[in-house]
Amino acid sequence: MSFVVVAEMNQVAYVKLNRPEVRNAFNPEMIEELTKTFRDLNGRKDLRAIVLQGEGKAFCAGADLNWMKEMVNFSFEQNREDSLKLFNMFETMANCMLPIIGQIHGAAFGGALGLLAICDEVIAEEGTQFCFSEVKLGIAPAVISSFVNRKAVAGKVRPLMLSGVVFNPHIAQQAGLVSEVVPAGEGHTSVQKVLHNYLQCGPEAVRETKKLLNDLPFMTWSQQRDNTTILIAERRASIEGQEGLKSFLEKREPSWRPQ
């Protein structure tokens, strides 16, 4: 049985966590599958976006209880190796060149908030519960913290991570983890509207813009000057850039836009 199911439609890959009996909780097998899935999707030039979903009543409940029981008997090195695999999964997903839209419902606890952090846009349904639950178990939201802090508003998310309090989608939105809150049951419809926006854009331009946004925080000012001016020059001269500019001037649809 696959713990991650991928379906493709209209140049969009729908990646679904598939352990509904345990609210899609992480285990080593799911972590390995997610890492491989996003590594493979990253190389697909025919795709335009990825939607990340959860099967069943909840998006993701964090770490699997049986996996956590095994951790109790792990040595320090085993725990560190295990955590490195989890970090590698989030890093692989975060560095994927395709835009990632999260469709969140039911619950997103613990490590699931790391999944929200690597999404470029997150649609959450009313009634969804969120929680950085690690501190309640005497551990820390350590691995996901690097990804959460890159996306979230520090002053908003800090007390949530320190207190382990359960919070609603509107607080998640204020913290920067959620882009839009929609009525329960309307997540799919809202995601389709969001996808429409991405499909209007040049696919190469979207990929290059995402890479730029990922890289900018790690560049010096002079590196930003060099990289941004080179990128815009390359985009203007590219086949896609030329098509976009010509279609605008000629008042027609660009070739990449769905008919």
Secondary structure, DSSP 4 states (H G I P E B T S, - for coil): --SEEEEEETTEEEEEE--GGGTT-B-HHHHHHHHHHHHHHHT-TT--EEEEEESTT-SB-SB-HHHHHHHTT--HHHHHHHHHHHHHHHHHHHT-SS-EEEEE-SEEETTHHHHHHH-SEEEEETT-EEE-GGGGGT---HHHHHHHHHHS-HHHHHHHHHH---B-HHHHHHTTS-SEEE-TT-HHHHHHHHHHHHHTS-HHHHHHHHHHHHHGGGS-HHHHHHHHHHHHHHHHHSHHHHHHHHHHHTTS--TTS--
